[in-house]
């Protein structure tokens, strides 16, 4: 047993994380507010954040505050739950997942070191305590809680490496899932290695998702990011990000007055040129990708087709099934 609380008590029904290719999703609360550390070394500082009436106090454990990379675990869990909800399946805040699936889905190393880092991430998530008045699902939380309530390694390989894990999400995060207070993230998010890049992408996704651009003062962005660096160092890091132009979906620019402008790389065009796939095609896709959210797969395929220039398809259903088969083999 690891983590806090009794994960096996009370006869909890566990949700099995088995959705192939679930779209990455992040909860709105932690996308908007700087809960996770951007440090690359153990961060044992208490974070106190106040902005527009929102108050957040994050207290780390002796192992340090949960990091933006530790958040991958929560993104994976939320993604699995939302895919299941969209498919009409019953869900629970008690999850049973395969460690290898989590590592692969979040672009993490699957070596022995990768599993060791995964265990450390679980420990930081369970040990980090939050006090906040952020509302999730219309309920304002003013008590302290952890990012996850508990976790345990259920099965190990012969060499001691974790194979499967059980996790209990906090009530706060669970309410965000049930109220669908989440946003879909780019799959390329997991390829961003620098903590600040991930954090700026989250803020861009939250504030520029339904509008062509978002303008924010450098000092405000510094506060919302949760960066512990001085403003001048943060400004220099943002300027390097602008020059490198590596954020998925969004462009960064610096405007006069110490203002950062975030815009979408291209206007989103509704992909309506392809007729809806019939039930028979979706049923065939379920056979090719057992456990997958076929509607999410269809949306991803349409986006891929749109991004490749909308080539003419003689039989769209056959093209979709071929794409699903190829994706499953990868």
C-alpha positions as CSV (number, residue, x, y, z in Angstrom):
1,X,0.0,0.0,0.0
2,X,1.2,3.5,-0.8
3,X,-0.2,7.0,-0.6
4,X,-2.8,8.2,1.9
5,X,-6.1,6.6,2.9
6,X,-7.5,3.1,2.3
7,X,-8.0,2.6,-1.4
8,X,-9.3,-0.9,-1.0
9,X,-11.8,-0.2,1.8
10,X,-15.5,0.3,1.5
11,X,-16.0,-2.1,-1.4
12,X,-15.2,0.5,-4.0
13,X,-16.0,-0.4,-7.6
14,X,-13.0,0.3,-9.8
15,X,-13.1,1.8,-13.3
16,X,-10.7,-0.1,-15.6
17,X,-8.6,2.3,-17.8
18,X,-8.8,0.4,-21.1
19,X,-9.8,3.1,-23.6
20,X,-7.4,2.9,-26.5
21,X,-6.4,6.3,-27.9
22,X,-8.4,8.4,-25.5
23,X,-8.1,12.2,-26.3
24,X,-5.9,14.0,-23.7
25,X,-8.0,16.2,-21.4
26,X,-7.1,18.6,-18.6
27,X,-9.3,19.9,-15.9
28,X,-10.1,23.7,-16.0
29,X,-9.2,24.4,-12.4
30,X,-5.5,23.3,-12.7
31,X,-5.2,24.8,-16.2
32,X,-6.3,28.2,-14.9
33,X,-4.4,28.3,-11.6
34,X,-0.7,27.4,-10.8
35,X,-1.1,24.3,-8.7
36,X,1.8,22.4,-10.1
37,X,5.5,23.2,-9.7
38,X,7.6,24.2,-12.7
39,X,10.8,23.3,-10.8
40,X,13.0,20.4,-12.0
41,X,14.3,19.8,-8.4
42,X,12.2,19.0,-5.3
43,X,10.1,22.1,-4.6
44,X,9.3,22.3,-0.9
45,X,8.0,25.9,-0.9
46,X,4.4,26.7,0.0
47,X,2.7,28.5,-2.9
48,X,0.1,31.2,-2.0
49,X,-1.7,32.5,-5.1
50,X,-4.5,35.1,-5.2
51,X,-6.0,36.4,-8.5
52,X,-9.5,37.8,-9.2
53,X,-10.9,36.5,-6.0
54,X,-9.4,33.1,-6.4
55,X,-7.2,31.8,-3.6
56,X,-4.9,28.8,-3.8
57,X,-2.5,27.6,-1.2
58,X,-0.4,24.6,-2.2
59,X,1.6,22.8,0.5
60,X,4.2,20.2,-0.6
61,X,5.2,17.0,1.3
62,X,8.8,16.3,2.2
63,X,9.2,14.9,-1.3
64,X,8.2,18.2,-2.8
65,X,5.2,19.7,-4.6
66,X,3.7,17.8,-7.5
67,X,5.2,18.9,-10.8
68,X,3.7,19.8,-14.1
69,X,5.1,16.5,-15.4
70,X,3.4,14.6,-12.5
71,X,0.2,16.0,-13.9
72,X,0.5,13.6,-16.8
73,X,-1.1,11.0,-14.5
74,X,-4.1,13.1,-13.8
75,X,-4.5,14.0,-17.5
76,X,-4.4,10.3,-18.3
77,X,-7.0,9.4,-15.7
78,X,-9.3,12.3,-16.7
79,X,-8.9,11.3,-20.4
80,X,-9.9,7.7,-19.7
81,X,-12.9,8.8,-17.6
82,X,-14.2,11.3,-20.2
83,X,-13.9,8.8,-23.0
84,X,-15.9,6.3,-21.0
85,X,-18.5,8.9,-20.1
86,X,-18.9,9.9,-23.8
87,X,-19.3,6.2,-24.7
88,X,-22.0,5.8,-22.0
89,X,-20.0,3.6,-19.7
90,X,-20.2,3.7,-15.9
91,X,-17.3,5.4,-14.2
92,X,-15.8,5.7,-10.7
93,X,-13.2,8.0,-9.1
94,X,-11.4,4.7,-8.2
95,X,-9.4,3.7,-11.2
96,X,-7.4,0.6,-12.1
97,X,-4.7,1.2,-14.7
98,X,-1.8,-0.4,-16.4
99,X,1.4,1.4,-15.7
100,X,2.8,0.7,-19.2
101,X,-0.3,2.1,-20.9
102,X,0.0,5.3,-18.9
103,X,3.7,5.7,-19.8
104,X,3.1,5.1,-23.5
105,X,0.1,7.4,-23.7
106,X,2.0,10.3,-22.0
107,X,5.2,9.8,-24.0
108,X,7.2,8.7,-21.0
109,X,10.2,6.4,-20.8
110,X,9.3,2.7,-20.3
111,X,12.6,1.7,-18.9
112,X,13.2,0.8,-15.3
113,X,13.9,4.5,-14.6
114,X,10.6,5.4,-16.1
115,X,8.7,3.2,-13.7
116,X,10.7,4.6,-10.8
117,X,9.9,8.1,-11.7
118,X,6.2,7.2,-12.1
119,X,6.2,5.9,-8.5
120,X,7.8,9.2,-7.3
121,X,5.1,11.1,-9.2
122,X,2.3,9.2,-7.4
123,X,4.0,10.0,-4.1
124,X,4.2,13.7,-4.8
125,X,0.6,13.8,-6.1
126,X,-0.7,12.1,-2.9
127,X,1.5,14.3,-0.7
128,X,0.7,17.7,-2.1
129,X,-2.1,19.4,-0.2
130,X,-4.3,22.2,-1.6
131,X,-6.6,24.7,0.1
132,X,-8.7,26.7,-2.3
133,X,-12.0,28.4,-3.0
134,X,-12.0,27.3,-6.7
135,X,-15.4,25.9,-7.7
136,X,-15.6,22.6,-9.6
137,X,-18.9,21.4,-10.9
138,X,-20.6,24.5,-9.3
139,X,-19.4,23.6,-5.8
140,X,-16.9,25.9,-4.0
141,X,-14.3,24.0,-2.1
142,X,-12.8,25.7,0.9
143,X,-11.2,22.7,2.6
144,X,-7.8,21.1,2.1
145,X,-7.4,18.1,-0.1
146,X,-4.8,16.1,-2.1
147,X,-4.6,15.8,-5.8
148,X,-5.2,12.1,-5.4
149,X,-6.6,10.5,-2.3
150,X,-4.7,7.3,-2.5
151,X,-2.8,4.9,-4.7
152,X,-1.3,1.4,-4.5
153,X,0.7,-0.9,-6.7
154,X,-1.6,-3.9,-7.3
155,X,0.8,-6.1,-9.2
156,X,4.5,-6.2,-9.8
157,X,6.7,-7.9,-12.4
158,X,9.2,-10.5,-11.2
159,X,11.9,-7.7,-11.2
160,X,9.7,-5.6,-8.9
161,X,8.5,-3.2,-11.6
162,X,4.9,-2.0,-11.2
163,X,2.5,-3.6,-13.6
164,X,-0.9,-2.3,-12.5
165,X,-1.9,0.5,-10.2
166,X,-5.1,1.6,-8.4
167,X,-5.7,5.3,-7.9
168,X,-8.4,7.2,-6.1
169,X,-8.9,10.7,-7.4
170,X,-9.8,13.6,-5.1
171,X,-13.4,14.6,-4.8
172,X,-12.4,18.0,-6.3
173,X,-11.0,16.5,-9.5
174,X,-13.9,14.0,-9.6
175,X,-16.5,16.8,-9.6
176,X,-14.6,18.4,-12.5
177,X,-14.9,15.1,-14.5
178,X,-18.6,14.7,-13.7
179,X,-19.4,18.3,-14.7
180,X,-17.2,17.9,-17.8
181,X,-15.2,20.9,-16.7
182,X,-12.3,19.8,-18.9
183,X,-10.7,20.8,-22.2
184,X,-9.1,18.6,-24.9
185,X,-5.3,19.0,-25.2
186,X,-3.1,18.5,-28.2
187,X,-1.4,15.1,-28.2
188,X,1.8,17.0,-28.8
189,X,1.5,18.4,-25.3
190,X,3.3,15.3,-24.0
191,X,6.3,16.1,-26.3
192,X,6.9,19.5,-24.5
193,X,9.7,18.8,-22.1
194,X,10.2,22.2,-20.6
195,X,7.8,22.9,-17.6
196,X,7.2,26.5,-18.6
197,X,6.3,25.4,-22.2
198,X,3.6,23.1,-20.8
199,X,2.3,25.7,-18.4
200,X,2.0,28.4,-21.1
201,X,0.3,25.9,-23.5
202,X,-2.3,25.2,-20.8
203,X,-3.0,28.9,-20.3
204,X,-3.2,29.4,-24.1
205,X,-5.6,26.5,-24.4
206,X,-7.7,27.8,-21.6
207,X,-7.9,31.4,-22.7
208,X,-7.6,31.2,-26.5
209,X,-9.6,28.1,-27.2
210,X,-12.7,29.9,-28.6
211,X,-11.3,33.2,-29.6
212,X,-8.7,34.1,-32.3
213,X,-6.3,35.6,-29.8
214,X,-5.6,36.3,-26.1
215,X,-3.6,39.3,-24.9
216,X,-2.2,39.2,-21.4
217,X,0.3,41.4,-19.6
218,X,3.7,39.9,-19.0
219,X,3.4,40.3,-15.2
220,X,0.0,38.7,-15.1
221,X,1.2,35.8,-17.2
222,X,4.1,35.4,-14.8
223,X,1.7,35.2,-11.9
224,X,-0.7,32.8,-13.6
225,X,2.2,30.5,-14.7
226,X,3.4,30.0,-11.1
227,X,7.0,30.5,-12.1
228,X,9.3,31.1,-9.2
229,X,11.8,33.0,-11.4
230,X,12.0,36.8,-11.2
231,X,9.9,38.6,-13.8
232,X,13.0,39.6,-15.8
233,X,14.1,36.0,-16.1
234,X,10.6,34.9,-16.9
235,X,10.4,37.5,-19.7
236,X,13.7,36.3,-21.2
237,X,12.3,32.7,-21.1
238,X,9.1,33.8,-22.9
239,X,11.1,35.6,-25.5
240,X,13.1,32.4,-26.2
241,X,9.7,30.5,-26.5
242,X,8.5,33.1,-29.0
243,X,11.7,32.7,-31.1
244,X,11.5,28.9,-31.0
245,X,7.8,28.8,-32.0
246,X,7.3,25.3,-30.6
247,X,3.9,25.4,-28.9
248,X,1.2,23.1,-30.4
249,X,-1.7,25.0,-31.9
250,X,-0.7,28.5,-30.7
251,X,1.6,31.3,-31.7
252,X,3.2,33.6,-29.2
253,X,4.2,37.2,-29.9
254,X,5.3,40.2,-27.8
255,X,3.4,43.4,-28.2
256,X,4.3,46.9,-27.0
257,X,3.6,47.6,-23.4
258,X,5.1,44.4,-22.1
259,X,2.1,42.4,-23.4
260,X,2.1,38.8,-24.7
261,X,-0.3,38.0,-27.6
262,X,-1.4,34.4,-28.0
263,X,-3.2,33.4,-31.3
264,X,-4.3,30.2,-32.9
265,X,-2.0,29.0,-35.6
266,X,-4.8,28.8,-38.0
267,X,-8.5,29.4,-37.8
268,X,-10.4,26.2,-37.1
269,X,-12.5,25.2,-40.1
270,X,-15.4,22.9,-39.4
271,X,-14.7,19.5,-41.0
272,X,-18.0,19.0,-42.6
273,X,-17.0,17.9,-46.0
274,X,-17.1,14.3,-45.1
275,X,-20.5,12.7,-44.4
276,X,-21.0,11.1,-40.9
277,X,-19.8,7.5,-40.7
278,X,-22.5,4.9,-40.4
279,X,-23.1,2.6,-37.4
280,X,-21.7,-0.4,-39.3
281,X,-18.4,1.4,-39.9
282,X,-18.1,2.4,-36.2
283,X,-18.9,-1.2,-35.1
284,X,-16.1,-2.4,-37.4
285,X,-13.7,0.2,-35.8
286,X,-14.6,-1.2,-32.3
287,X,-13.4,-4.6,-33.5
288,X,-10.1,-3.2,-34.9
289,X,-9.5,-1.1,-31.7
290,X,-11.1,-3.0,-28.7
291,X,-11.9,-0.7,-25.9
292,X,-11.4,2.5,-27.9
293,X,-13.8,5.5,-28.0
294,X,-14.7,5.2,-31.7
295,X,-16.3,8.7,-31.7
296,X,-13.0,10.2,-30.5
297,X,-11.2,8.1,-33.1
298,X,-13.5,9.5,-35.8
299,X,-12.9,13.0,-34.6
300,X,-9.1,12.5,-34.7
301,X,-9.3,10.9,-38.1
302,X,-11.3,13.9,-39.5
303,X,-8.8,16.3,-38.0
304,X,-6.0,14.4,-39.6
305,X,-7.8,14.3,-42.9
306,X,-8.4,18.1,-42.7
307,X,-4.7,18.8,-41.8
308,X,-3.4,16.8,-44.8
309,X,-5.3,19.0,-47.2
310,X,-8.6,17.2,-47.4
311,X,-7.6,14.6,-50.1
312,X,-10.5,13.2,-52.1
313,X,-11.7,9.8,-50.7
314,X,-13.5,7.4,-52.9
315,X,-14.9,5.4,-49.9
316,X,-14.5,7.4,-46.6
317,X,-15.6,4.5,-44.4
318,X,-12.9,2.2,-45.9
319,X,-10.3,5.0,-45.5
320,X,-11.3,5.5,-41.8
321,X,-11.0,1.8,-41.0
322,X,-7.6,1.6,-42.7
323,X,-6.5,4.5,-40.6
324,X,-7.8,2.9,-37.4
325,X,-6.0,-0.4,-38.3
326,X,-2.8,1.4,-38.9
327,X,-3.1,3.4,-35.7
328,X,-3.8,0.3,-33.6
329,X,-0.7,-1.5,-35.0
330,X,1.5,1.4,-34.0
